[in-house]
Amino acid sequence: MDKLKEFGVLGLGSRLKRISECLMKETQLIYNYYNIDFAPHLFPVFKMLSLKNGLTNKEIQEALNFSQPAITQTINKLNKKGLIDFEHHKVDKRKKVIVLSKKGHLLVQKLIPIWHHIDITIKAYTINNSCSLLEHLNKLENKLNMNSFSKTVISKIDTTPNNTLKFIGYKPQYAKDFYNLNIEWLKTYFEVEPYDEKVLSKPQEYIIDKGGNIFFALLNNEVVGTVALMPIGNQGMVELTKMGVSPKHRGHKIGQKLMQFCIDFAKNSGLPNLILYSNTKLENAIYIYRKFGFIEQDIEPNSPYKRSNIKMKLDF
């Protein structure tokens, strides 16, 4: 007999602690399975740093509402692992700004697909019709006891059939695919602008190192599509850009699936919105953007692309 359940609401705090410890343990087993040197308790701070191009200790504390000692301890552990660097604040030189190191950015790319499957699994475990919080916790704990959370996540990752479309984060070995898919699309519909050439030739420098993300769609372990979420300016804006699908795989809604994957990733990452630049002659593309909820915005006179005559935004 589970005594904590018998205690009812009086045992609520202990119940939540038990569930938290269980999920932490199971998530650690997932990281260990894939030989990733990371710990679940580092996630909140590390995730924040992956979304912002530099944060102070105080900014992290205020955003997460954690104690200062807890934030400092986590930062020290991330630093010891070589996942972060420290820079001087642009205005107040007495302040230190914390940024992800190159090693940190590379680790983010490895963790993205794992976080994606953890997200899917925890949603499946927690979607219940319950009349009270205690009833909801009962159902969640029953699922955790009946089905190992870590084994469920690992199974989802490892048993994905090769003929099923799957998405992965950026790896240097796919940089050429990122370049070729986008260059082919640009040459087909427009022309390659100098800004395109810079970004596509150096995705690590212009996207990944600035806190952005690049995703690839794989079919039978072949790259058939790609898309990027690229930070722009200094206002925290993120552009959905550099989407390309292999010519021989067009017509199978791979682009739409990449779009949905990016939107889900952006939402789960806490981004407030996404923007994109396009051209109205791409009628099918504009139709799809509107279908996903993007709304036309006034385009700035100094748009980064000469070919763009429309700017669209999706608020979450």
SERO-294265 format. One record per residue (C-alpha): residue number from 1; residue in one letter; z, y, x. Coordinates in Angstrom, 1 decimal, always signed. Layout:
N
<pator i="NUM" aa="a" zz="Z" yy="Y" xx="X"/>
...
***
This chain:
316
<pator i="1" aa="m" zz="+0.0" yy="+0.0" xx="+0.0"/>
<pator i="2" aa="d" zz="-0.9" yy="+3.5" xx="+1.3"/>
<pator i="3" aa="k" zz="+2.3" yy="+5.5" xx="+1.1"/>
<pator i="4" aa="l" zz="+0.5" yy="+8.8" xx="+1.7"/>
<pator i="5" aa="k" zz="-1.5" yy="+8.3" xx="-1.5"/>
<pator i="6" aa="e" zz="+1.7" yy="+7.6" xx="-3.3"/>
<pator i="7" aa="f" zz="+3.1" yy="+10.9" xx="-2.2"/>
<pator i="8" aa="g" zz="+0.3" yy="+12.7" xx="-4.1"/>
<pator i="9" aa="v" zz="-0.1" yy="+16.4" xx="-3.4"/>
<pator i="10" aa="l" zz="+3.1" yy="+16.4" xx="-1.3"/>
<pator i="11" aa="g" zz="+1.1" yy="+14.4" xx="+1.3"/>
<pator i="12" aa="l" zz="-2.0" yy="+16.5" xx="+1.1"/>
<pator i="13" aa="g" zz="-1.6" yy="+18.0" xx="+4.6"/>
<pator i="14" aa="s" zz="-1.1" yy="+14.7" xx="+6.2"/>
<pator i="15" aa="r" zz="-4.0" yy="+13.2" xx="+4.3"/>
<pator i="16" aa="l" zz="-6.3" yy="+15.9" xx="+5.6"/>
<pator i="17" aa="k" zz="-5.0" yy="+15.4" xx="+9.1"/>
<pator i="18" aa="r" zz="-5.6" yy="+11.7" xx="+8.9"/>
<pator i="19" aa="i" zz="-9.2" yy="+12.2" xx="+7.7"/>
<pator i="20" aa="s" zz="-9.8" yy="+14.8" xx="+10.4"/>
<pator i="21" aa="e" zz="-8.5" yy="+12.4" xx="+13.1"/>
<pator i="22" aa="c" zz="-10.7" yy="+9.6" xx="+11.7"/>
<pator i="23" aa="l" zz="-13.9" yy="+11.7" xx="+11.8"/>
<pator i="24" aa="m" zz="-13.1" yy="+13.1" xx="+15.3"/>
<pator i="25" aa="k" zz="-12.6" yy="+9.5" xx="+16.6"/>
<pator i="26" aa="e" zz="-15.8" yy="+8.3" xx="+14.9"/>
<pator i="27" aa="t" zz="-17.9" yy="+11.2" xx="+16.2"/>
<pator i="28" aa="q" zz="-16.6" yy="+10.6" xx="+19.7"/>
<pator i="29" aa="l" zz="-17.8" yy="+7.0" xx="+19.4"/>
<pator i="30" aa="i" zz="-21.3" yy="+8.3" xx="+18.5"/>
<pator i="31" aa="y" zz="-21.3" yy="+10.6" xx="+21.6"/>
<pator i="32" aa="n" zz="-20.1" yy="+7.7" xx="+23.8"/>
<pator i="33" aa="y" zz="-22.8" yy="+5.4" xx="+22.4"/>
<pator i="34" aa="y" zz="-25.5" yy="+7.8" xx="+23.6"/>
<pator i="35" aa="n" zz="-23.7" yy="+8.5" xx="+26.9"/>
<pator i="36" aa="i" zz="-23.2" yy="+12.2" xx="+26.0"/>
<pator i="37" aa="d" zz="-20.3" yy="+13.8" xx="+27.8"/>
<pator i="38" aa="f" zz="-19.0" yy="+15.9" xx="+24.9"/>
<pator i="39" aa="a" zz="-16.0" yy="+16.0" xx="+22.7"/>
<pator i="40" aa="p" zz="-15.8" yy="+16.8" xx="+18.9"/>
<pator i="41" aa="h" zz="-13.1" yy="+19.3" xx="+19.3"/>
<pator i="42" aa="l" zz="-15.4" yy="+21.4" xx="+21.5"/>
<pator i="43" aa="f" zz="-18.0" yy="+21.6" xx="+18.7"/>
<pator i="44" aa="p" zz="-17.0" yy="+24.9" xx="+16.9"/>
<pator i="45" aa="v" zz="-17.0" yy="+27.1" xx="+20.0"/>
<pator i="46" aa="f" zz="-20.0" yy="+25.3" xx="+21.5"/>
<pator i="47" aa="k" zz="-22.0" yy="+25.6" xx="+18.3"/>
<pator i="48" aa="m" zz="-21.3" yy="+29.3" xx="+18.0"/>
<pator i="49" aa="l" zz="-22.5" yy="+29.9" xx="+21.5"/>
<pator i="50" aa="s" zz="-25.7" yy="+28.0" xx="+20.8"/>
<pator i="51" aa="l" zz="-26.4" yy="+30.4" xx="+17.9"/>
<pator i="52" aa="k" zz="-25.6" yy="+33.7" xx="+19.6"/>
<pator i="53" aa="n" zz="-26.9" yy="+35.1" xx="+22.9"/>
<pator i="54" aa="g" zz="-23.5" yy="+35.9" xx="+24.3"/>
<pator i="55" aa="l" zz="-20.0" yy="+36.3" xx="+22.7"/>
<pator i="56" aa="t" zz="-16.6" yy="+37.5" xx="+23.9"/>
<pator i="57" aa="n" zz="-13.5" yy="+35.5" xx="+23.6"/>
<pator i="58" aa="k" zz="-12.2" yy="+37.8" xx="+20.9"/>
<pator i="59" aa="e" zz="-15.5" yy="+37.5" xx="+18.9"/>
<pator i="60" aa="i" zz="-15.2" yy="+33.7" xx="+18.9"/>
<pator i="61" aa="q" zz="-11.6" yy="+33.8" xx="+17.8"/>
<pator i="62" aa="e" zz="-12.3" yy="+36.2" xx="+14.9"/>
<pator i="63" aa="a" zz="-15.3" yy="+34.2" xx="+13.7"/>
<pator i="64" aa="l" zz="-13.5" yy="+30.8" xx="+13.8"/>
<pator i="65" aa="n" zz="-10.0" yy="+32.1" xx="+12.9"/>
<pator i="66" aa="f" zz="-8.5" yy="+29.9" xx="+15.6"/>
<pator i="67" aa="s" zz="-5.6" yy="+30.9" xx="+17.7"/>
<pator i="68" aa="q" zz="-6.3" yy="+32.6" xx="+21.0"/>
<pator i="69" aa="p" zz="-4.8" yy="+29.8" xx="+23.1"/>
<pator i="70" aa="a" zz="-6.9" yy="+27.3" xx="+21.3"/>
<pator i="71" aa="i" zz="-10.1" yy="+29.3" xx="+22.0"/>
<pator i="72" aa="t" zz="-9.1" yy="+29.8" xx="+25.7"/>
<pator i="73" aa="q" zz="-8.4" yy="+26.1" xx="+26.2"/>
<pator i="74" aa="t" zz="-11.8" yy="+25.2" xx="+24.7"/>
<pator i="75" aa="i" zz="-13.7" yy="+27.8" xx="+26.8"/>
<pator i="76" aa="n" zz="-11.9" yy="+26.4" xx="+29.9"/>
<pator i="77" aa="k" zz="-13.0" yy="+22.9" xx="+29.1"/>
<pator i="78" aa="l" zz="-16.6" yy="+24.0" xx="+28.4"/>
<pator i="79" aa="n" zz="-16.6" yy="+25.9" xx="+31.7"/>
<pator i="80" aa="k" zz="-15.3" yy="+22.8" xx="+33.6"/>
<pator i="81" aa="k" zz="-18.1" yy="+20.8" xx="+32.2"/>
<pator i="82" aa="g" zz="-20.6" yy="+23.4" xx="+33.4"/>
<pator i="83" aa="l" zz="-21.8" yy="+24.1" xx="+29.9"/>
<pator i="84" aa="i" zz="-21.2" yy="+27.9" xx="+29.9"/>
<pator i="85" aa="d" zz="-21.5" yy="+30.9" xx="+32.2"/>
<pator i="86" aa="f" zz="-19.8" yy="+34.3" xx="+32.2"/>
<pator i="87" aa="e" zz="-21.5" yy="+37.7" xx="+32.3"/>
<pator i="88" aa="h" zz="-20.3" yy="+41.2" xx="+32.3"/>
<pator i="89" aa="h" zz="-20.4" yy="+43.1" xx="+29.0"/>
<pator i="90" aa="k" zz="-23.2" yy="+45.6" xx="+28.9"/>
<pator i="91" aa="v" zz="-21.0" yy="+48.4" xx="+27.7"/>
<pator i="92" aa="d" zz="-17.4" yy="+47.5" xx="+28.8"/>
<pator i="93" aa="k" zz="-17.6" yy="+45.9" xx="+32.3"/>
<pator i="94" aa="r" zz="-14.0" yy="+44.8" xx="+31.9"/>
<pator i="95" aa="k" zz="-15.0" yy="+42.3" xx="+29.2"/>
<pator i="96" aa="k" zz="-16.6" yy="+39.0" xx="+29.9"/>
<pator i="97" aa="v" zz="-19.4" yy="+37.7" xx="+27.7"/>
<pator i="98" aa="i" zz="-19.7" yy="+33.9" xx="+27.4"/>
<pator i="99" aa="v" zz="-23.2" yy="+32.4" xx="+27.3"/>
<pator i="100" aa="l" zz="-24.5" yy="+28.8" xx="+27.4"/>
<pator i="101" aa="s" zz="-25.6" yy="+27.7" xx="+30.9"/>
<pator i="102" aa="k" zz="-28.9" yy="+25.9" xx="+31.5"/>
<pator i="103" aa="k" zz="-27.0" yy="+22.7" xx="+31.3"/>
<pator i="104" aa="g" zz="-25.5" yy="+23.8" xx="+28.0"/>
<pator i="105" aa="h" zz="-28.9" yy="+24.6" xx="+26.5"/>
<pator i="106" aa="l" zz="-30.2" yy="+21.2" xx="+27.5"/>
<pator i="107" aa="l" zz="-27.2" yy="+19.5" xx="+25.9"/>
<pator i="108" aa="v" zz="-27.8" yy="+21.4" xx="+22.6"/>
<pator i="109" aa="q" zz="-31.3" yy="+19.9" xx="+22.5"/>
<pator i="110" aa="k" zz="-29.8" yy="+16.4" xx="+22.9"/>
<pator i="111" aa="l" zz="-27.2" yy="+17.0" xx="+20.3"/>
<pator i="112" aa="i" zz="-29.5" yy="+18.5" xx="+17.6"/>
<pator i="113" aa="p" zz="-30.9" yy="+15.2" xx="+16.2"/>
<pator i="114" aa="i" zz="-27.4" yy="+13.6" xx="+16.4"/>
<pator i="115" aa="w" zz="-25.8" yy="+16.5" xx="+14.5"/>
<pator i="116" aa="h" zz="-28.6" yy="+16.3" xx="+12.0"/>
<pator i="117" aa="h" zz="-27.8" yy="+12.6" xx="+11.2"/>
<pator i="118" aa="i" zz="-24.1" yy="+13.3" xx="+11.2"/>
<pator i="119" aa="d" zz="-24.7" yy="+16.1" xx="+8.7"/>
<pator i="120" aa="i" zz="-26.8" yy="+13.7" xx="+6.4"/>
<pator i="121" aa="t" zz="-24.2" yy="+11.0" xx="+6.6"/>
<pator i="122" aa="i" zz="-21.1" yy="+13.2" xx="+5.9"/>
<pator i="123" aa="k" zz="-22.9" yy="+14.6" xx="+2.9"/>
<pator i="124" aa="a" zz="-23.6" yy="+11.1" xx="+1.6"/>
<pator i="125" aa="y" zz="-19.9" yy="+10.2" xx="+2.1"/>
<pator i="126" aa="t" zz="-18.6" yy="+13.3" xx="+0.3"/>
<pator i="127" aa="i" zz="-20.9" yy="+13.7" xx="-2.7"/>
<pator i="128" aa="n" zz="-18.7" yy="+12.4" xx="-5.4"/>
<pator i="129" aa="n" zz="-17.9" yy="+13.3" xx="-9.0"/>
<pator i="130" aa="s" zz="-14.1" yy="+13.9" xx="-9.0"/>
<pator i="131" aa="c" zz="-11.7" yy="+15.6" xx="-11.3"/>
<pator i="132" aa="s" zz="-9.3" yy="+16.7" xx="-8.5"/>
<pator i="133" aa="l" zz="-9.1" yy="+17.1" xx="-4.7"/>
<pator i="134" aa="l" zz="-6.8" yy="+14.0" xx="-4.4"/>
<pator i="135" aa="e" zz="-9.4" yy="+11.9" xx="-6.3"/>
<pator i="136" aa="h" zz="-12.1" yy="+13.2" xx="-4.0"/>
<pator i="137" aa="l" zz="-10.0" yy="+12.3" xx="-0.9"/>
<pator i="138" aa="n" zz="-9.4" yy="+8.9" xx="-2.3"/>
<pator i="139" aa="k" zz="-13.1" yy="+8.2" xx="-2.7"/>
<pator i="140" aa="l" zz="-13.9" yy="+9.6" xx="+0.8"/>
<pator i="141" aa="e" zz="-11.2" yy="+7.5" xx="+2.5"/>
<pator i="142" aa="n" zz="-12.3" yy="+4.4" xx="+0.7"/>
<pator i="143" aa="k" zz="-15.9" yy="+5.0" xx="+2.0"/>
<pator i="144" aa="l" zz="-14.6" yy="+5.6" xx="+5.5"/>
<pator i="145" aa="n" zz="-12.5" yy="+2.4" xx="+5.4"/>
<pator i="146" aa="m" zz="-15.4" yy="+0.3" xx="+4.0"/>
<pator i="147" aa="n" zz="-18.2" yy="+1.7" xx="+6.1"/>
<pator i="148" aa="s" zz="-17.8" yy="+2.7" xx="+9.7"/>
<pator i="149" aa="f" zz="-18.9" yy="+6.3" xx="+9.9"/>
<pator i="150" aa="s" zz="-20.0" yy="+6.0" xx="+13.6"/>
<pator i="151" aa="k" zz="-22.0" yy="+2.8" xx="+13.0"/>
<pator i="152" aa="t" zz="-23.7" yy="+4.3" xx="+9.9"/>
<pator i="153" aa="v" zz="-24.8" yy="+7.4" xx="+11.9"/>
<pator i="154" aa="i" zz="-26.0" yy="+5.3" xx="+14.9"/>
<pator i="155" aa="s" zz="-27.8" yy="+2.9" xx="+12.5"/>
<pator i="156" aa="k" zz="-29.7" yy="+5.8" xx="+10.9"/>
<pator i="157" aa="i" zz="-30.8" yy="+7.1" xx="+14.4"/>
<pator i="158" aa="d" zz="-31.6" yy="+3.7" xx="+16.0"/>
<pator i="159" aa="t" zz="-33.2" yy="+1.9" xx="+13.1"/>
<pator i="160" aa="t" zz="-35.7" yy="+4.6" xx="+12.1"/>
<pator i="161" aa="p" zz="-39.0" yy="+2.7" xx="+11.9"/>
<pator i="162" aa="n" zz="-41.6" yy="+3.8" xx="+14.4"/>
<pator i="163" aa="n" zz="-44.1" yy="+4.6" xx="+11.6"/>
<pator i="164" aa="t" zz="-41.7" yy="+7.0" xx="+10.0"/>
<pator i="165" aa="l" zz="-41.9" yy="+10.7" xx="+10.9"/>
<pator i="166" aa="k" zz="-38.9" yy="+11.8" xx="+12.8"/>
<pator i="167" aa="f" zz="-37.8" yy="+15.1" xx="+14.4"/>
<pator i="168" aa="i" zz="-36.3" yy="+15.7" xx="+17.8"/>
<pator i="169" aa="g" zz="-35.2" yy="+18.7" xx="+19.7"/>
<pator i="170" aa="y" zz="-36.9" yy="+20.2" xx="+22.8"/>
<pator i="171" aa="k" zz="-37.4" yy="+18.1" xx="+25.9"/>
<pator i="172" aa="p" zz="-39.2" yy="+19.4" xx="+29.0"/>
<pator i="173" aa="q" zz="-41.6" yy="+16.4" xx="+28.9"/>
<pator i="174" aa="y" zz="-43.0" yy="+17.7" xx="+25.6"/>
<pator i="175" aa="a" zz="-43.7" yy="+21.3" xx="+26.8"/>
<pator i="176" aa="k" zz="-47.3" yy="+20.5" xx="+27.3"/>
<pator i="177" aa="d" zz="-47.6" yy="+19.2" xx="+23.7"/>
<pator i="178" aa="f" zz="-45.9" yy="+22.5" xx="+22.5"/>
<pator i="179" aa="y" zz="-48.6" yy="+24.4" xx="+24.4"/>
<pator i="180" aa="n" zz="-51.6" yy="+22.3" xx="+23.4"/>
<pator i="181" aa="l" zz="-50.8" yy="+22.1" xx="+19.7"/>
<pator i="182" aa="n" zz="-50.4" yy="+25.8" xx="+19.4"/>
<pator i="183" aa="i" zz="-53.3" yy="+26.8" xx="+21.5"/>
<pator i="184" aa="e" zz="-55.6" yy="+24.5" xx="+19.5"/>
<pator i="185" aa="w" zz="-54.5" yy="+26.2" xx="+16.2"/>
<pator i="186" aa="l" zz="-54.8" yy="+29.7" xx="+17.6"/>
<pator i="187" aa="k" zz="-58.3" yy="+29.1" xx="+18.9"/>
<pator i="188" aa="t" zz="-59.3" yy="+27.6" xx="+15.6"/>
<pator i="189" aa="y" zz="-58.2" yy="+30.5" xx="+13.4"/>
<pator i="190" aa="f" zz="-57.7" yy="+33.5" xx="+15.7"/>
<pator i="191" aa="e" zz="-57.5" yy="+34.1" xx="+19.4"/>
<pator i="192" aa="v" zz="-54.8" yy="+33.6" xx="+22.0"/>
<pator i="193" aa="e" zz="-52.9" yy="+36.8" xx="+22.6"/>
<pator i="194" aa="p" zz="-51.1" yy="+37.6" xx="+25.8"/>
<pator i="195" aa="y" zz="-47.7" yy="+37.3" xx="+24.1"/>
<pator i="196" aa="d" zz="-48.7" yy="+33.9" xx="+22.8"/>
<pator i="197" aa="e" zz="-49.7" yy="+32.8" xx="+26.3"/>
<pator i="198" aa="k" zz="-46.4" yy="+33.9" xx="+27.8"/>
<pator i="199" aa="v" zz="-44.2" yy="+32.2" xx="+25.2"/>
<pator i="200" aa="l" zz="-46.2" yy="+29.0" xx="+25.0"/>
<pator i="201" aa="s" zz="-46.5" yy="+28.7" xx="+28.8"/>
<pator i="202" aa="k" zz="-42.7" yy="+29.2" xx="+29.3"/>
<pator i="203" aa="p" zz="-40.9" yy="+27.9" xx="+26.2"/>
<pator i="204" aa="q" zz="-37.7" yy="+27.2" xx="+28.2"/>
<pator i="205" aa="e" zz="-37.5" yy="+30.9" xx="+29.3"/>
<pator i="206" aa="y" zz="-38.7" yy="+32.6" xx="+26.2"/>
<pator i="207" aa="i" zz="-37.1" yy="+30.4" xx="+23.5"/>
<pator i="208" aa="i" zz="-34.6" yy="+27.8" xx="+24.7"/>
<pator i="209" aa="d" zz="-32.7" yy="+30.0" xx="+27.2"/>
<pator i="210" aa="k" zz="-32.4" yy="+32.8" xx="+24.7"/>
<pator i="211" aa="g" zz="-30.6" yy="+30.5" xx="+22.2"/>
<pator i="212" aa="g" zz="-33.7" yy="+29.4" xx="+20.3"/>
<pator i="213" aa="n" zz="-34.8" yy="+25.9" xx="+19.3"/>
<pator i="214" aa="i" zz="-38.0" yy="+24.0" xx="+19.5"/>
<pator i="215" aa="f" zz="-38.6" yy="+20.9" xx="+17.3"/>
<pator i="216" aa="f" zz="-41.2" yy="+18.1" xx="+17.5"/>
<pator i="217" aa="a" zz="-42.4" yy="+15.8" xx="+14.8"/>
<pator i="218" aa="l" zz="-43.0" yy="+12.3" xx="+16.2"/>
<pator i="219" aa="l" zz="-45.0" yy="+9.5" xx="+14.6"/>
<pator i="220" aa="n" zz="-45.1" yy="+6.2" xx="+16.4"/>
<pator i="221" aa="n" zz="-43.4" yy="+8.1" xx="+19.3"/>
<pator i="222" aa="e" zz="-46.4" yy="+10.4" xx="+19.4"/>
<pator i="223" aa="v" zz="-46.0" yy="+14.2" xx="+19.1"/>
<pator i="224" aa="v" zz="-47.9" yy="+15.2" xx="+16.0"/>
<pator i="225" aa="g" zz="-46.4" yy="+18.6" xx="+15.2"/>
<pator i="226" aa="t" zz="-44.1" yy="+21.3" xx="+16.5"/>
<pator i="227" aa="v" zz="-42.3" yy="+24.4" xx="+15.4"/>
<pator i="228" aa="a" zz="-39.8" yy="+26.9" xx="+16.9"/>
<pator i="229" aa="l" zz="-36.9" yy="+29.1" xx="+15.9"/>
<pator i="230" aa="m" zz="-37.1" yy="+32.0" xx="+18.2"/>
<pator i="231" aa="p" zz="-34.5" yy="+34.8" xx="+18.4"/>
<pator i="232" aa="i" zz="-36.1" yy="+38.2" xx="+18.4"/>
<pator i="233" aa="g" zz="-34.7" yy="+41.7" xx="+19.2"/>
<pator i="234" aa="n" zz="-31.0" yy="+42.3" xx="+19.4"/>
<pator i="235" aa="q" zz="-30.1" yy="+42.2" xx="+15.7"/>
<pator i="236" aa="g" zz="-29.6" yy="+38.5" xx="+15.4"/>
<pator i="237" aa="m" zz="-33.0" yy="+37.9" xx="+13.8"/>
<pator i="238" aa="v" zz="-34.6" yy="+34.5" xx="+14.1"/>
<pator i="239" aa="e" zz="-38.3" yy="+34.0" xx="+13.7"/>
<pator i="240" aa="l" zz="-39.8" yy="+30.7" xx="+12.4"/>
<pator i="241" aa="t" zz="-42.9" yy="+30.5" xx="+14.7"/>
<pator i="242" aa="k" zz="-45.2" yy="+28.5" xx="+16.8"/>
<pator i="243" aa="m" zz="-45.9" yy="+25.8" xx="+14.2"/>
<pator i="244" aa="g" zz="-48.7" yy="+23.5" xx="+15.0"/>
<pator i="245" aa="v" zz="-49.9" yy="+20.1" xx="+13.7"/>
<pator i="246" aa="s" zz="-52.3" yy="+17.7" xx="+15.4"/>
<pator i="247" aa="p" zz="-55.8" yy="+18.1" xx="+13.8"/>
<pator i="248" aa="k" zz="-56.0" yy="+14.3" xx="+13.1"/>
<pator i="249" aa="h" zz="-52.7" yy="+14.3" xx="+11.3"/>
<pator i="250" aa="r" zz="-53.3" yy="+17.3" xx="+9.1"/>
<pator i="251" aa="g" zz="-53.3" yy="+16.8" xx="+5.3"/>
<pator i="252" aa="h" zz="-50.1" yy="+14.7" xx="+5.3"/>
<pator i="253" aa="k" zz="-47.7" yy="+17.5" xx="+4.7"/>
<pator i="254" aa="i" zz="-46.3" yy="+17.3" xx="+8.2"/>
<pator i="255" aa="g" zz="-46.2" yy="+21.1" xx="+8.4"/>
<pator i="256" aa="q" zz="-44.2" yy="+21.3" xx="+5.2"/>
<pator i="257" aa="k" zz="-41.8" yy="+18.7" xx="+6.4"/>
<pator i="258" aa="l" zz="-41.3" yy="+20.6" xx="+9.7"/>
<pator i="259" aa="m" zz="-40.7" yy="+23.7" xx="+7.6"/>
<pator i="260" aa="q" zz="-38.1" yy="+22.0" xx="+5.5"/>
<pator i="261" aa="f" zz="-36.4" yy="+20.6" xx="+8.6"/>
<pator i="262" aa="c" zz="-36.2" yy="+24.1" xx="+10.1"/>
<pator i="263" aa="i" zz="-34.8" yy="+25.6" xx="+6.9"/>
<pator i="264" aa="d" zz="-32.1" yy="+22.9" xx="+6.7"/>
<pator i="265" aa="f" zz="-31.3" yy="+23.4" xx="+10.3"/>
<pator i="266" aa="a" zz="-31.0" yy="+27.1" xx="+9.9"/>
<pator i="267" aa="k" zz="-28.8" yy="+26.8" xx="+6.9"/>
<pator i="268" aa="n" zz="-26.5" yy="+24.3" xx="+8.6"/>
<pator i="269" aa="s" zz="-26.4" yy="+26.5" xx="+11.6"/>
<pator i="270" aa="g" zz="-25.1" yy="+29.5" xx="+9.6"/>
<pator i="271" aa="l" zz="-28.1" yy="+31.7" xx="+10.0"/>
<pator i="272" aa="p" zz="-28.3" yy="+34.4" xx="+7.3"/>
<pator i="273" aa="n" zz="-32.1" yy="+34.2" xx="+7.1"/>
<pator i="274" aa="l" zz="-35.5" yy="+33.5" xx="+8.7"/>
<pator i="275" aa="i" zz="-38.5" yy="+35.6" xx="+9.2"/>
<pator i="276" aa="l" zz="-42.1" yy="+34.8" xx="+9.9"/>
<pator i="277" aa="y" zz="-45.4" yy="+36.6" xx="+10.7"/>
<pator i="278" aa="s" zz="-48.7" yy="+35.5" xx="+9.3"/>
<pator i="279" aa="n" zz="-52.1" yy="+36.6" xx="+8.1"/>
<pator i="280" aa="t" zz="-53.2" yy="+36.8" xx="+4.5"/>
<pator i="281" aa="k" zz="-56.5" yy="+35.0" xx="+5.2"/>
<pator i="282" aa="l" zz="-54.4" yy="+31.8" xx="+5.6"/>
<pator i="283" aa="e" zz="-54.1" yy="+31.5" xx="+1.9"/>
<pator i="284" aa="n" zz="-52.7" yy="+27.9" xx="+1.8"/>
<pator i="285" aa="a" zz="-50.1" yy="+28.8" xx="+4.4"/>
<pator i="286" aa="i" zz="-49.0" yy="+31.9" xx="+2.5"/>
<pator i="287" aa="y" zz="-48.8" yy="+29.8" xx="-0.7"/>
<pator i="288" aa="i" zz="-46.5" yy="+27.3" xx="+1.0"/>
<pator i="289" aa="y" zz="-44.3" yy="+30.0" xx="+2.5"/>
<pator i="290" aa="r" zz="-43.8" yy="+31.4" xx="-1.0"/>
<pator i="291" aa="k" zz="-43.2" yy="+27.9" xx="-2.3"/>
<pator i="292" aa="f" zz="-40.3" yy="+27.6" xx="+0.1"/>
<pator i="293" aa="g" zz="-38.8" yy="+31.0" xx="-1.0"/>
<pator i="294" aa="f" zz="-40.2" yy="+33.4" xx="+1.6"/>
<pator i="295" aa="i" zz="-40.6" yy="+36.9" xx="+0.2"/>
<pator i="296" aa="e" zz="-43.0" yy="+39.5" xx="+1.6"/>
<pator i="297" aa="q" zz="-41.5" yy="+42.4" xx="+3.7"/>
<pator i="298" aa="d" zz="-42.8" yy="+45.6" xx="+5.1"/>
<pator i="299" aa="i" zz="-44.3" yy="+44.8" xx="+8.4"/>
<pator i="300" aa="e" zz="-43.3" yy="+47.0" xx="+11.3"/>
<pator i="301" aa="p" zz="-46.0" yy="+49.0" xx="+13.1"/>
<pator i="302" aa="n" zz="-45.1" yy="+47.4" xx="+16.4"/>
<pator i="303" aa="s" zz="-45.5" yy="+43.8" xx="+15.2"/>
<pator i="304" aa="p" zz="-45.5" yy="+41.3" xx="+18.1"/>
<pator i="305" aa="y" zz="-48.8" yy="+39.8" xx="+17.0"/>
<pator i="306" aa="k" zz="-52.1" yy="+41.7" xx="+16.6"/>
<pator i="307" aa="r" zz="-53.3" yy="+39.1" xx="+14.1"/>
<pator i="308" aa="s" zz="-50.3" yy="+39.6" xx="+11.7"/>
<pator i="309" aa="n" zz="-50.8" yy="+41.6" xx="+8.6"/>
<pator i="310" aa="i" zz="-47.9" yy="+40.1" xx="+6.6"/>
<pator i="311" aa="k" zz="-44.2" yy="+39.6" xx="+7.3"/>
<pator i="312" aa="m" zz="-42.0" yy="+37.3" xx="+5.2"/>
<pator i="313" aa="k" zz="-38.3" yy="+36.6" xx="+5.0"/>
<pator i="314" aa="l" zz="-36.2" yy="+33.8" xx="+3.5"/>
<pator i="315" aa="d" zz="-32.5" yy="+34.7" xx="+2.8"/>
<pator i="316" aa="f" zz="-30.0" yy="+31.9" xx="+2.5"/>
***
